Amino acid sequence: MVVHCLSDMAVCSLTDLPVDSFRRHGHVMNFARRRRQTPRNLVTREWNFSSSEKNNSSTRRTRSRSPVDTCHDLTCVIYDSTGADGKIWLDPDTSSPDDDLPAIIDSFGSVSVIDEVNDIQEQADSFWIPQLHLTKSDREELLSGEMLTDKHIFAAQKLLSQQTPHISGLQDPVMSQIGFKPVHRESLQIHHTRGLHWVMSSWTPGDLVHVYDTLYDFVSQDLLRQLEEIYVDAPRGEDGHVLYDMPPVHKQHGCRDCGLFAVALATELCTGTDVTKVHFDQSKMREHLYKCLRKRQIEPFPAEYIVL
């Protein structure tokens, strides 16, 4: 029972679901949030697991809590189906208020339950945007000027896919290691190639595959393989390889911002813009992506549009 409770607690904690109560095998589980008076003024979440059956419901003692919006520490109050109750205080600098905590731990079967909750809390504390599977380390990499990772690309593509459901593709870039799924309608894809480089591709039925590379002017064999895995309905040449072109696009300065340009190009293509006439403001692109991820909405990147 306790392990199932902790599992549900983990789901709510890591995904930040707005859940006040849920049911598990006839048991109603609620949580309340409170603010502890500590020098760090940390916020603690208390989970109240209470037993509720058809002909027998009981109210367990809980302390009054003031609701708050966020939490960093976790305090867990668990009530089992037999009516015995115990408290597990997970903040490392807070000792247990109950002298019989060892007996309570024994009743759970092993100390691994507490270890599991500690692991859950460490994971929850490390997240920046749980819904996009982005951690605080991912945020620091984005803001520090490092090259975007597959996690940043995955998050941006996930948002674009949600915003433009009529466009196919936008698969997790790590699929290049095991094989992309073929697409049969208008599609976009950001590719990882050459070991440390991101490029964009697009395809519309009846047309060539378009490859948008802001650094190189030719396609690597690795990228060609990815194109042929995805665009199985694209026309092929006499050699059997997919036919593609490379429209001229704004070239990047340096070698670290290729991921930013790939996301920016994908965003413009989703809106139907002719990307050959877009000149991005590279100095503002990183901060722009950071704000888009925070808002969970990808918007066009700062750019000038060339009008002929």
N, C-alpha and C positions, 0 to 999 in steps of 0.2 A: 504493500500500500504506500509506504513512504517513498520508495523509489519512483513509483508512478507519479506521486505528487511532485517530487523534485523534477521529474521530466517535464511535466506541464509547467512548472514554475520556470524552467529554463526557456521553454518556448516563448512564454510571455515576456520574460526579462530580455532575451536577446532580440526579439522582434519588436519590442516596445508596443505590443498590442494594447489597445485601450480596454482591457478586460478587468472587471471588478469582481467577477465570480465565474466559476465554471464547475461542471459536474464530472465526477469520475467514479464509475461503478457505484452509484447510489450515494456518494458522498459529495456534499457541497463545499467548495473551497473558495474562500474570499481572501482578498488582501487589502491592507490599508497602508498608507504611507505616513511617515512621521519624520520630524526633524530632531536630531539629538543635540543636546547642548554640549558640544565639545569645542576645543580650541580651533579645530578646523571647520567647525560648523557643517559637518557632513550630513548628508541625508540618508536615512536608512529606510528600507522597505520592509515591512513586516507582513509575512504571509500567514493567514489564519486558516488552518485546515480544520473544519468542524464536521462532526458526524450528523447526518440527518437521514432518518429512515421513515417508512410509511407511518408507523404507529408510535414512533418514539423520536422526539426531537429534543435536543438539549442545548442550552446556551453555555458556551465556555467563557470563562473570564478573560477579558481583554482590557487593555488600558486605552483610555481615550487618546486618539491621535489627531494631529492637525494635518489636513491634506496638503501636499506640496506637489510640484510639477515634475521634479526630476529626482533620481536617486543614484547614489554611488555605492553605498554599503548595503548589505542585506542582512536582515534579522528574520529568522524563520521560526514560527510557532506552529508546531505540528500536533494535531489531535488524531489519535488513531481510532479504529472502529470499536475498540473495547471501552473507550471513555477515558483511558489514561492519557494524560497530557504532559508535554514536556517542551522545553525551549532550547533552541540551538542559536547561540549568538555568534555570528560569523565575522564580526569585525575583529581583527587580530589584536587590537589594543584594548578590547573590552572583555573582561572575564565573565564567565557565566554567572547569572544571578541565582542559579539553583545549585545547592550542594549535591544533589543526586544526579547531576549530569552524567557521570560514568554509567550509572544504572540505566539511564535513558538510552545512552548509546548502545549498551548491551542489548536492550530490547529491540533496537533496530537491526541487530544482527552483526554489524561490524562498523568500524570507524570509517570505512570506505564511503559511507553515506555522506559524512561531513567532508571528506576529500572531494567527492563529486560536486557538492554544493560550492566548495571553494573554487574548484575548476570552473564551474559555471559563472561564478562571480568575476573571476579573472578575465574570462572571455567577454562578459558583458562590459567590464570596465575598459577593455581594449577597443571596443567598437566606436567608430565615428558615425557611420550611417548603416545601421544593421540591415535595413531593407535592401541595401545595395551590396551588402557583404564587405563594406569598406571599414578598415580599422584606422586608428589614430596614426599608425605608421604610414598607411596609404596617404593620409592627409599631409603628413610631413613631407613625404616624397613629392607630392604634387606641388607644395608650396616652396620647396627648397630648390626647385629648378631641375630636378632629376628627370630622366626620361620616363614617360608613362609606362606603367606595367600593364599586364593583361587584366588585372583587376580594375584599373581605371577604365580601360577600353570596354570591358564587359559591362561596367556600370553605365557608361554613356550610351552604349548600344541598347541596353535594356530599356533605358528611358526613351530613346528614339523609337524603339519598337512599340512601346506603349503609346507614344504620341502619334505614330503613323502606322496603324495596323494594316493599311492597304499595301505596305511595302514589306516584302519577304526578306529572308536572309538575316543579317545582323546576328549571326551565331557567335557563340563564345569563341574567341580567337584561339584558345588552347585546343579546339577541335582540329586544328591543323596537324596535331601530333597523332591523331587516331583516324582522321578523315572527316571532312565536312559532309553534311547532308545535302543532297542535290535540291535545287530549287527550280520551279517551273513558271514563275511569274516575276514581275518587276522586283528587283532585289538590289540590296546594298550589302557590302561586307568590308570590314577593316581587317587587314591581314598583317601578321607578324612574319617578317622575312629577313634574309641576310643576317640573321643572328641578333641584330639590334636595330630594327627599322620597322616602321609602320606605314602602310599604304592603304589606299581606298580603291574599291572597284565597284562597278555598277553594271547592271544589264537589264534590258527591256526585251521581251520576246520579239524576234525578228530582226534584232540589231546585233552589232558586234559587242563584245565586252569592252567596257571602258576602264582603264587603269589610271588612277590619279596618284602620281608620285611627286612629292615636293622636294626630292633630293636627287634621284637618279632618272636617267632617260631611257632605261631599258629594263626589261623584266627578267628576274632571276629564274633559274630552273625550279627552285622551290616554290616561288610564287605561281609559276605556270602550272605546276601540279595542283596547287590549291584552286586556281581558276577552273581547271578541268574537272575537279571534284564537285564544285558547286554548280557551275553553269553547264550542265549536261546537254541542254537544248540549244546552246549557242552554236553558231555555224563553225565548221572546222575547215582547215586548209587541206591541201593535198597530202601533207605529212601527217594528218590526223590530229594535229594540235588545234586548240581553240583559237579562233581569230579575235584579235584585240587591237585597240589603238590606245594612245596615251595623249589625251588632250592636254594642251599647255595650261599649266596652272601656276599660281604664285609660288615661287620657290622660297624655302625657309632659309634663315641664317643660322649657321651652326648645325649640329647634328642631334640635339636633344629634344627638339620640339616637334618631331615628325608625328607623334601621337596626337598632339594638339591640333595639328593641321588636318590629320585624318578625321578626327571628330568634327572639326569645323567644316570640312568638305562634305561629310556625310549629312550634317545638319542642313547645309545649303541645298544639297540634292534632294533631301526630304521635302523641301519647300518648293522644288521645281526651279531653282535658280540656275542660271548658266554660270558654272563655277570658273569658266575661263575668263570671266569679266569681274572676278572678285579679288581684291587685294587686302589681305588680312593685316591687322595691326598686331604684329607678333608680340610686342611688349605688353599687351593687355590680355592675351589669350589665356594664360595660365590662371590669372585671377578670375577671369570670366568663367572658366570651367569649374573652378572651385565654387563659385556662387551658384552655378547651375546645379551642381550635384547637391548642394545644401538645400536648394529649393525643390529638388527632384523634378526639374523641368529644363530640358536642353533648349536654349534659345540661340539664334544666330550670333556668331562671334563678331566682335568689333571689326569692321571692314569698310573699305571704300569700294563702290561699285562703278566700274568703268562704263560710261555711256558713250557710244560712238555715233 
